[in-house]
Amino acid sequence: MKKNNLKMNSLKKKLEHYEKELVSFMKEQSEIEQKNINKIKLSFKNNPLGLLLSLYIERDDLQNAFPEVTKGDYLGIINWAAQVVSKKIDDVSFEVLKNNSEWFLQELKKFKKLEESVKILEQKEKLVTELEKTRKDVAAKIEELQTARKDSTAKIEELQTARKDSTAKIEELQTARKDSTEKIE
């Protein structure tokens, strides 16, 4: 029984020791993770988009207003930031964003130019489509006119043949008339 108690005490001490080591290890891991998170946050804050995204992560209202950010579409939130730094929108984040106001405004201009380019491309594609349709319509009309021309040419040839035939008949009749007139005289 004493032996069992000694074993039990020894096991308890070992268990306590392992628990302390585990707690210590977990604290170290937690500290390392926190340091990594802080490094990531710091790197985010060292660039304007990172700063904006860190605000986005921290604020539910921004997440609700700009869900497209999760898909990599930053136009809306950059537009918001540009309006905040331009004081068109009053927001608590002005102080955080103001040092990067030039970047937000330039990026917004880039996005707007890109949108304009996309619109121009869409218009160009529309015009190309319309032009292609018009070209097909014109080609069909030309084909139609060529067919009508062939038909007209055939009719003209038919009429010319009929004219020749008529002229020949007239000449025949005139000759017959002449002959008849001569016989009567």
C-alpha positions in Angstrom: 0.0 0.0 0.0 2.8 2.4 0.8 4.4 1.5 -2.5 1.2 2.3 -4.3 1.0 5.7 -2.4 4.6 6.5 -3.3 3.9 5.6 -7.0 0.8 7.7 -6.9 2.6 10.7 -5.4 5.4 10.3 -7.9 2.8 10.2 -10.8 1.1 13.3 -9.4 4.3 15.2 -9.2 5.2 14.2 -12.8 1.7 15.2 -13.9 2.0 18.6 -12.1 5.4 19.1 -13.8 4.0 18.3 -17.3 1.0 20.6 -16.7 3.4 23.4 -15.7 5.5 22.8 -18.8 2.4 22.7 -21.0 1.1 25.9 -19.5 4.5 27.5 -20.1 4.6 26.2 -23.7 1.1 27.5 -24.4 2.1 31.0 -23.0 5.1 31.1 -25.2 3.1 30.1 -28.2 0.5 32.7 -27.4 3.2 35.3 -27.0 4.7 34.3 -30.4 1.3 34.4 -32.1 0.6 37.8 -30.6 4.0 39.1 -31.8 3.2 37.8 -35.2 -0.2 39.4 -35.2 1.4 42.7 -34.1 4.0 42.4 -36.9 1.2 41.9 -39.4 -0.8 44.8 -38.0 2.4 47.0 -38.1 3.0 46.0 -41.7 -0.6 46.8 -42.5 -0.2 50.2 -40.9 3.0 50.9 -42.9 1.0 51.1 -46.1 -2.2 53.0 -46.8 -4.2 50.1 -48.1 -3.0 48.0 -45.2 -4.1 50.7 -42.8 -7.5 50.9 -44.4 -7.9 47.1 -44.3 -6.9 47.0 -40.6 -9.6 49.6 -40.0 -12.0 47.5 -42.0 -11.2 44.4 -39.9 -11.7 46.4 -36.7 -15.0 48.0 -37.7 -18.3 46.2 -38.2 -19.9 49.2 -39.9 -17.2 49.2 -42.6 -17.6 45.5 -43.1 -21.4 45.9 -43.5 -21.0 48.9 -45.8 -18.3 47.3 -48.0 -18.7 43.5 -48.1 -17.1 43.5 -51.6 -13.7 44.1 -49.8 -13.6 40.4 -49.0 -13.6 39.7 -52.7 -10.7 42.1 -53.4 -12.9 45.0 -54.6 -11.5 48.0 -52.8 -13.1 50.8 -54.8 -15.9 51.5 -52.4 -13.8 51.6 -49.3 -11.0 53.7 -50.9 -13.8 56.1 -52.1 -15.0 56.2 -48.5 -11.5 56.9 -47.2 -11.0 59.6 -49.8 -14.2 61.3 -48.7 -13.2 61.0 -45.0 -9.8 62.7 -45.7 -11.4 65.3 -47.9 -13.8 65.9 -45.0 -16.9 65.2 -47.1 -17.7 62.5 -44.6 -17.2 63.1 -40.8 -15.7 60.0 -39.3 -13.7 59.0 -36.3 -11.0 57.5 -38.5 -10.0 60.9 -40.0 -7.0 61.2 -37.7 -5.8 57.7 -38.6 -6.3 58.2 -42.4 -5.3 61.8 -42.8 -1.5 61.1 -43.2 -2.3 59.0 -46.3 -4.9 61.4 -47.9 -2.8 61.9 -51.0 -2.6 58.2 -51.6 -6.4 57.6 -51.2 -7.2 60.5 -53.5 -4.7 59.3 -56.2 -6.0 55.7 -55.9 -9.5 56.9 -56.3 -8.5 58.8 -59.5 -6.9 55.7 -60.8 -10.0 53.6 -60.1 -12.2 56.3 -61.8 -9.9 56.3 -64.9 -10.0 52.6 -65.0 -13.8 52.7 -64.8 -13.8 55.3 -67.6 -11.6 53.0 -69.7 -13.9 50.0 -69.1 -16.9 52.1 -70.2 -15.0 53.2 -73.3 -14.1 49.6 -74.1 -17.7 48.6 -73.6 -18.8 51.3 -75.9 -16.2 50.3 -78.4 -17.4 46.7 -78.2 -21.0 47.8 -78.7 -19.9 49.9 -81.8 -18.0 47.0 -83.2 -21.0 44.8 -82.8 -23.3 47.4 -84.4 -20.7 47.9 -87.2 -20.5 44.1 -87.8 -24.3 43.9 -88.0 -24.4 46.9 -90.4 -21.7 45.2 -92.5 -23.8 42.0 -92.7 -26.9 44.0 -93.6 -25.0 45.9 -96.3 -23.6 42.6 -97.6 -27.1 41.2 -97.7 -28.4 44.3 -99.6 -25.5 44.1 -102.1 -26.3 40.4 -102.7 -30.0 41.3 -103.1 -29.1 44.1 -105.6 -26.8 41.8 -107.5 -29.6 39.3 -107.8 -31.9 42.1 -108.9 -29.3 43.3 -111.4 -29.0 39.7 -112.9 -32.8 39.5 -113.1 -32.9 42.9 -114.8 -30.1 42.0 -117.2 -32.0 38.8 -118.1 -35.2 40.8 -118.6 -33.4 43.4 -120.8 -31.9 40.5 -122.9 -35.4 39.1 -123.1 -36.9 42.4 -124.2 -34.0 43.0 -126.7 -34.7 39.5 -128.1 -38.4 40.4 -128.3 -37.6 43.7 -129.9 -35.5 42.0 -132.5 -38.3 39.5 -133.1 -40.8 42.4 -133.4 -38.5 44.4 -135.7 -38.1 41.3 -137.9 -41.9 40.8 -137.9 -42.4 44.5 -138.8 -39.9 44.2 -141.6 -41.8 41.1 -142.8 -45.1 42.9 -142.6 -43.7 45.9 -144.4 -42.3 43.6 -147.1 -45.6 41.8 -147.4 -47.4 45.2 -147.5 -45.1 46.4 -150.3 -45.7 43.2 -152.1 -49.4 43.5 -151.7 -49.4 47.1 -152.8 -47.5 46.2 -155.9 -49.9 43.4 -156.7 -52.9 45.7 -156.4 -51.4 48.3 -158.6 
